[in-house]
Amino acid sequence: MNKDFFSQSDWLDFERRHVWHPYASMQQPLQVYPVVAANGVMLEFEDGRRVIDGMASWWCAIHGYAVPELNAAIEAQLKNMAHVMFGGLTHKPAAELAALLLQIAPENMAHVFFSDSGSVSVEVAIKMAIQYWHAQGKAKKSRLLTIRGGYHGDTFGAMSVCDPDTGMHHLFSGIVAQQLFADAPTVDDDETWSDAQIASFRSRLKNHHHELAAVILEPIVQGAGGMRFYAPEFLRQVRSLCDAYDVLLICDEIATGFGRTGTMFASEQAGIQPDIMCIGKALTGGYMTLAATLCSEKVSDGIHAAEDEQDGAGVLMHGPTFMANPLACAVAVASIQLLLDSPWQQRVLTIEKALKHMLSPCKASADVADVRVKGAIGVIEMKQSVDVGRVQQQLIEQGVWLRPFGKLIYTMPPYVIEASQLEQLTSAMCAVVLRP
Ligand SMILES: *Cc1c(COP(=O)(O)O)cnc(C)c1O
């Protein structure tokens, strides 16, 4: 296809008729905005308008765009090889990335399985847990327990542990595995904690542990399932209950990882260690698609205890075509190094303070149900569903890019956002909320 295949105007028309967007209709698609470049925290639209990216491309672009260090890492790796299969071959970028991850992950994490997206890393985590129990001769322990309001991805295993009401369970009922759901905690700090917060979870675990392979949850911050924050005490109690009832704990840190909540990983805020952990999204600084599932020695030893074919023969049964893609590993190494060399804790704290201060006027609106901030995440929850198309247009008029969903208008900007840009971003959010 030659470069001038489309005239200036008709490519968008073609795209609208033939290319699907996330959670979209092909017949009545919402408006999409063509981007031609991205630099710093700015996206540049085809018509020349520039907007501040308040979404960091769905949690990913923590350093912003066109980052010299990350560009250089990709270019250097490209000179050697873009990709080779990981079956029977290996390369230094994968080893370097694994070393860096194990250095920053919770202390008990010992092994890394690379995959190509967050959802797949969740599938791998579920497999690890199921294979673990299978190898112990406890094949009945194959279900999962989670809390309501979660989001873990769009593939079938991941979908089965998303919130049963806002997730896609109704659409795929009879196809999606039936998992167990406990009430999510309703308090977001340890001061207001009471034992009632864990009652539902405790009773599910007590009644079903014999059939449970693992508990899976997003630590501290539930992302796409509703942007809710909960008390670290809940996670501490979950950890000790999992130990007491002999059930593995999977922490899905795909959204929360790499500093977003103020600590490198959110589980640190509760001082707990998971048995299995999923990471993705900001792993490559938003450059390439890459995810990983980490696990403890206990989990890998357990899987390897299987003796015969029927028990899985001790090998983990997964192997994506693009496993440990070298370009993605190389840029992930550069992104983590850049993060570690930056004052990221200070930056996230500064953003947190600014968001708290600048979004608080929105509480005055009768249309607003709640305003909450955690780390570099700011959420305005409306009482009614947001008209995404209209609100997006109003925000763009003010030079800001956000993608509201449901009742939520929220931001998780790149950590490098400047004070004046954050001011413009939050002013725009307040303006659309407070608009008569
Ligand atoms: C985004 C997300 C996923 C899914 O990741 P994909 O890369 O979109 O497949 C899983 N879990 C959490 C917590 C997420 O935020």
Ligand as a Chemical Component Dictionary entry (heavy atoms), coordinates in Angstrom:
data_LIG
# 
_chem_comp.id                   LIG 
_chem_comp.type                 NON-POLYMER 
_chem_comp.pdbx_formal_charge   0 
_chem_comp.three_letter_code    LIG 
# 
loop_
_chem_comp_atom.comp_id 
_chem_comp_atom.atom_id 
_chem_comp_atom.alt_atom_id 
_chem_comp_atom.type_symbol 
_chem_comp_atom.charge 
_chem_comp_atom.model_Cartn_x 
_chem_comp_atom.model_Cartn_y 
_chem_comp_atom.model_Cartn_z 
_chem_comp_atom.pdbx_ordinal 
LIG C1 C1 C 0 -5.787 -2.990 32.365 1  
LIG C2 C2 C 0 -5.855 -4.022 33.410 2  
LIG C3 C3 C 0 -5.827 -5.399 33.071 3  
LIG C4 C4 C 0 -5.790 -5.886 31.645 4  
LIG O1 O1 O 0 -4.644 -5.497 30.969 5  
LIG P1 P1 P 0 -4.636 -5.477 29.349 6  
LIG O2 O2 O 0 -3.234 -5.117 29.012 7  
LIG O3 O3 O 0 -5.644 -4.432 28.944 8  
LIG O4 O4 O 0 -5.024 -6.837 28.897 9  
LIG C5 C5 C 0 -5.856 -6.315 34.109 10 
LIG N1 N1 N 0 -5.906 -5.921 35.391 11 
LIG C6 C6 C 0 -5.932 -4.619 35.755 12 
LIG C7 C7 C 0 -5.955 -4.247 37.200 13 
LIG C8 C8 C 0 -5.917 -3.624 34.777 14 
LIG O5 O5 O 0 -5.971 -2.338 35.130 15 
# 
loop_
_chem_comp_bond.comp_id 
_chem_comp_bond.atom_id_1 
_chem_comp_bond.atom_id_2 
_chem_comp_bond.value_order 
_chem_comp_bond.pdbx_ordinal 
LIG C1 C2 SING 1  
LIG C2 C3 SING 2  
LIG C2 C8 DOUB 3  
LIG C3 C4 SING 4  
LIG C3 C5 DOUB 5  
LIG C4 O1 SING 6  
LIG O1 P1 SING 7  
LIG P1 O2 DOUB 8  
LIG P1 O3 SING 9  
LIG P1 O4 SING 10 
LIG C5 N1 SING 11 
LIG N1 C6 DOUB 12 
LIG C6 C7 SING 13 
LIG C6 C8 SING 14 
LIG C8 O5 SING 15 
# 
